[in-house]
Structure formats: structure tokens, C-alpha cells
Amino acid sequence: MNDNPHSIQRLLAIMARLRNPEGGCPWDLQQDFASIAPYTIEEAYEVADAIDRNDLADLKDELGDLLLQVVFHAQMAQEQGAFGFDDVVASICDKMTRRHPHVFDDSTVEDAAAQTREWEAHKQREREAAGDADTSALAGIARGMPEWQRAVKLQARAARVGFDWPGPTPVIAKLHEEIEEVRVEFARAPLADNHARLQDEIGDVLFVCSNLARHAKVDPGAALRQANLKFERRFRAMEALSAADGTSLPELSLEQQEAYWERSKRIERGQA
């Protein structure tokens, strides 16, 4: 093991010991790629949350947790004789140098937008070299990413060939149209009998919302995280206000709860 107590080699050795059938951790030994994948996704979101909160101390810890996920997957792959951690590092190093010829070679790019186009062109050439016959503008968009993120990527790819709204105004009009279709479906039949149609129409609303976020250059995931945090903050304030008045939210009518909600908003805005 590397003598540096903080080296990557120490982490690799810890992971190998956890996975050692002789004296390793029963939980770690029980895991496989599929069972660990949800934890990998969760840790990535926790990194994003630390960034949103500008908590650099927590970001350090969360990045460590995310790195552990990479090491975990690499250890399991090594046990199968597929690849090891060094191969993972070599692969990303090769990819980054290959896709940045303007940095590591003699090529040039005008700006970040040009680099993005060139990056996608590199990816397309790599797919073709690997025998991928899919020539669609939508080729290579992973199905495993969060659906809101995939929606934005699909829309952005389509926009590169000109299939896009000219601005946010027609997107907003389309959003109103899709919301009206949802309203019609709610009115058409009992919910239990109309679930499939409602799912389809609500999906259209969410897809158009993602498109609107793209036109606004807003990350819909970040926007929804912010909305969730705002709702949680205000709801907790409602509970505190209610408790201070000697009441409990479940005991109140919707109108009384709404009054507490408005109070929490005024307090947050410094208007109380």
C-alpha cells in the first residue's frame, strides 16, 4: 500500500478488504453492479445538493462518497477480470485528451459553443468507430439518466438540426395547450378509468416545461430542487407558526392552513 495515508491506493486497499471473502464485510460482499447503482445516483445528487447550499465542507465529504462508488464498481469489475480502477482512470484520461485537441494538440476552437459542437462530433465519430450504426441526431443519449435531463438533451439535439421553437413565447403557448388537454382528460372520465391518458398528457406538460427551461437556460433539475427546498422551508415554518399558536396543522381547515402558508411567505420575505 502507498505510504501516503490519503492516497487513492489506500482507498482501493480498503475497498478490496471490504470485498475480501475472507474477513470482509457481509454487506459489501453481497452487492453487485445493479444493487450499488442506486447509491451511485444518490451520491451524485448529494454532491449537487452540497453545491446548491454552497457548503464546501459537505461537498468535500460528498465527493468522497461519490469517489467510493467509482472504486466500488471498479473493484467488482476487477474481481470478474473485466477491468480495474487504473483502467477506469486510463479510459477517462484518453477520452479527455482525445476530445480536447485544441488543448492537447494543434487544433483551435472559437469559443465554448464551438467546443460543444466539436465535442458532440467527437462522440459521433467514436460511436461510428465502435460500430454503432445509429446515425440519428438523437443517437447516444443514455436512457439511464433522469428523465427531465434526458428530455432536455433530446430537445437540444433536435434543435441542432433546426427542429426547435424560435423562442420561449411559442413554448409557453404550447404549455397552455398541453395543460388544457390535461384538464379535458380529468373531466372526461373517472380517474381510475383514465389513468393512461392522464399519464400521457401530464408527460407532455412536463416535456414542454423542460423545453421552456432549456430556452430560459435554466437547469430544470436545479429549478425543481430549489422549488422543493422552498416548499419544505415554508411548510416547516407553517408547522412552527401553528404550534406557537397552540394548534396542529392536521386539525385545521384548508383555509386556515393557507393562512399559515401566507404568513410563512411574508416572514420569509421580511414582511411580517
C-alpha positions in Angstrom: 0.0 0.0 0.0 1.2 3.6 -0.7 2.7 5.1 2.5 0.6 8.3 2.0 -2.4 7.7 4.3 -4.6 9.9 2.0 -3.6 8.3 -1.4 -6.1 6.7 -3.7 -4.2 3.4 -3.2 -5.3 3.4 0.5 -9.0 3.7 -0.6 -8.5 0.9 -3.2 -7.0 -1.3 -0.5 -9.9 -0.5 1.9 -12.4 -1.5 -0.8 -10.5 -4.7 -1.6 -10.5 -5.7 2.0 -14.3 -5.0 2.4 -14.9 -7.3 -0.6 -12.5 -10.0 0.6 -14.4 -13.2 1.1 -12.0 -13.9 4.0 -12.9 -11.4 6.7 -14.6 -8.9 4.5 -17.9 -7.0 5.2 -21.0 -9.2 4.6 -23.0 -6.3 3.2 -20.3 -5.2 0.8 -19.8 -8.8 -0.3 -23.5 -9.2 -1.1 -23.6 -6.2 -3.5 -23.3 -6.2 -7.3 -23.4 -3.5 -10.0 -27.2 -3.4 -10.0 -27.6 -3.1 -6.3 -24.9 -0.4 -6.0 -26.2 1.7 -8.9 -28.9 3.5 -6.9 -26.4 4.5 -4.3 -24.2 5.9 -7.0 -27.0 8.0 -8.3 -28.0 9.1 -4.8 -24.4 10.2 -4.0 -24.3 12.3 -7.2 -27.5 14.1 -6.1 -25.9 14.7 -2.7 -23.0 16.3 -4.4 -25.4 18.6 -6.2 -27.2 19.4 -3.0 -23.9 20.5 -1.3 -23.2 22.7 -4.2 -26.6 24.2 -4.1 -26.1 25.0 -0.4 -22.6 26.3 -1.1 -21.4 24.0 1.7 -17.8 23.3 0.7 -17.1 21.2 3.8 -20.0 18.9 3.0 -19.0 19.0 -0.7 -15.7 17.5 0.3 -17.4 14.6 2.1 -19.9 14.0 -0.6 -17.3 13.9 -3.3 -15.5 11.3 -1.2 -18.7 9.3 -1.1 -19.1 9.6 -4.9 -15.5 8.5 -5.4 -16.1 5.5 -3.2 -18.9 4.5 -5.6 -16.4 4.5 -8.5 -14.0 2.5 -6.5 -16.7 0.0 -5.5 -17.7 -0.6 -9.2 -14.1 -0.9 -10.3 -13.4 -3.4 -7.5 -16.3 -5.6 -8.6 -15.2 -5.4 -12.2 -11.7 -6.4 -11.3 -13.0 -9.4 -9.4 -14.6 -10.5 -12.7 -11.5 -9.9 -14.6 -13.2 -7.2 -16.7 -11.2 -4.0 -15.7 -9.7 -2.3 -12.7 -9.5 1.2 -11.3 -6.4 2.0 -13.3 -8.2 1.1 -16.5 -11.1 3.5 -15.5 -8.5 6.3 -15.0 -6.7 5.5 -18.2 -10.0 5.5 -20.1 -11.1 8.9 -19.0 -7.6 10.4 -19.4 -7.5 9.1 -23.0 -11.1 10.4 -23.7 -10.4 13.9 -22.3 -7.2 14.3 -24.3 -8.8 12.9 -27.4 -11.8 15.2 -27.2 -9.8 18.3 -26.4 -7.4 18.5 -29.4 -7.5 22.3 -29.1 -5.7 21.9 -25.7 -3.6 18.8 -26.2 -3.0 19.1 -30.0 -2.8 21.8 -32.7 -6.5 22.3 -33.3 -8.3 25.5 -32.3 -11.9 26.4 -31.4 -13.5 29.8 -31.4 -15.5 29.6 -28.2 -17.3 27.4 -25.7 -20.2 26.9 -28.2 -17.9 25.7 -30.9 -16.2 23.4 -28.4 -19.6 21.9 -27.5 -20.3 21.2 -31.2 -16.9 19.7 -31.7 -17.3 17.5 -28.5 -20.5 16.1 -30.0 -18.8 15.5 -33.3 -16.0 13.6 -31.5 -18.6 11.4 -29.7 -20.4 10.7 -33.0 -17.1 9.6 -34.6 -16.3 7.4 -31.6 -19.7 5.7 -31.9 -19.2 5.1 -35.6 -15.7 3.7 -35.0 -17.3 1.3 -32.4 -19.7 0.0 -35.0 -22.8 2.0 -33.9 -24.9 2.3 -37.0 -27.4 4.8 -35.4 -27.0 8.0 -37.4 -29.9 9.8 -35.8 -29.3 13.3 -34.3 -30.6 11.7 -31.1 -28.1 8.8 -31.1 -26.1 8.2 -27.9 -28.5 9.8 -25.4 -28.4 7.5 -22.5 -31.7 6.0 -21.2 -30.4 5.7 -17.6 -30.3 9.4 -16.8 -33.1 11.3 -15.0 -35.9 11.8 -17.4 -36.0 15.6 -17.1 -32.3 15.6 -18.1 -32.9 13.3 -21.0 -35.8 15.5 -22.2 -33.5 18.5 -22.3 -30.9 16.5 -24.2 -33.4 15.2 -26.7 -34.7 18.7 -27.3 -31.2 20.2 -27.6 -30.2 17.6 -30.1 -33.3 18.2 -32.2 -32.6 21.9 -32.1 -29.2 21.4 -33.7 -30.9 20.3 -36.9 -33.4 23.2 -36.7 -36.3 21.4 -35.1 -36.9 23.9 -32.3 -39.2 26.7 -31.2 -37.8 30.2 -32.2 -38.1 31.4 -28.6 -40.0 31.0 -25.3 -43.2 32.6 -26.4 -44.5 29.7 -28.5 -43.3 27.2 -25.9 -45.4 29.0 -23.3 -48.4 28.8 -25.7 -47.8 25.1 -26.2 -47.6 24.7 -22.4 -51.1 26.3 -22.0 -52.3 23.9 -24.8 -51.0 20.9 -23.0 -52.4 21.9 -19.6 -55.8 22.4 -21.3 -55.6 18.8 -22.6 -54.9 17.6 -19.1 -58.0 19.5 -17.9 -60.1 17.8 -20.6 -58.8 14.4 -19.6 -59.7 15.0 -15.9 -63.2 16.0 -16.9 -63.7 13.1 -19.4 -63.8 10.1 -17.2 -63.2 8.9 -13.6 -59.5 8.9 -12.7 -59.3 5.1 -12.3 -60.6 4.7 -15.9 -58.4 7.4 -17.4 -55.0 6.8 -15.9 -53.2 6.0 -19.1 -54.4 9.1 -20.9 -53.7 11.3 -17.9 -50.2 9.9 -17.7 -49.6 10.6 -21.4 -50.9 14.2 -21.2 -49.1 15.1 -18.0 -46.0 13.7 -19.6 -46.5 16.2 -22.4 -46.8 19.0 -19.9 -43.5 18.0 -18.2 -41.8 17.7 -21.5 -42.8 21.2 -22.6 -41.8 22.5 -19.1 -38.3 21.0 -19.7 -38.2 22.7 -23.1 -39.2 26.0 -21.6 -36.4 25.6 -19.0 -34.0 24.9 -21.9 -35.0 28.1 -23.7 -34.5 30.0 -20.4 -31.1 28.3 -20.0 -32.3 27.0 -16.6 -31.5 23.5 -15.4 -34.9 22.0 -14.7 -33.4 19.7 -12.1 -31.8 22.6 -10.2 -35.1 24.6 -10.5 -37.1 21.8 -9.1 -34.6 21.2 -6.3 -34.9 24.9 -5.4 -38.7 24.7 -5.5 -38.6 21.6 -3.3 -36.4 23.4 -0.8 -38.6 26.5 -0.8 -41.7 24.4 -0.2 -40.0 22.5 2.6 -38.8 25.7 4.2 -42.2 27.3 4.1 -44.1 24.2 5.2 -41.8 23.8 8.2 -42.4 27.4 9.0 -46.2 26.8 8.9 -45.8 23.9 11.4 -43.8 26.2 13.7 -46.3 29.0 13.5 -49.2 26.7 14.1 -47.5 25.1 17.1 -46.7 28.5 18.5 -50.4 29.3 18.3 -51.2 26.1 20.2 -52.7 24.4 17.1 -51.7 21.5 14.9 -52.0 21.6 11.1 -54.0 18.3 10.7 -56.7 19.9 13.0 -57.1 23.0 10.8 -59.2 23.5 7.7 -57.5 24.1 4.3 -58.4 27.8 4.6 -56.7 28.0 8.0 -53.7 26.2 6.7 -53.5 28.5 3.7 -53.4 31.5 6.1 -50.4 30.0 7.8 -48.8 29.4 4.4 -49.2 33.1 3.5 -47.8 34.1 6.9 -44.7 31.9 6.3 -44.2 33.5 2.9 -44.4 37.0 4.5 -42.0 36.1 7.2 -39.6 34.7 4.6 -39.8 38.0 2.7 -39.3 40.0 5.8 -42.8 41.4 5.6 -44.1 40.0 8.9 
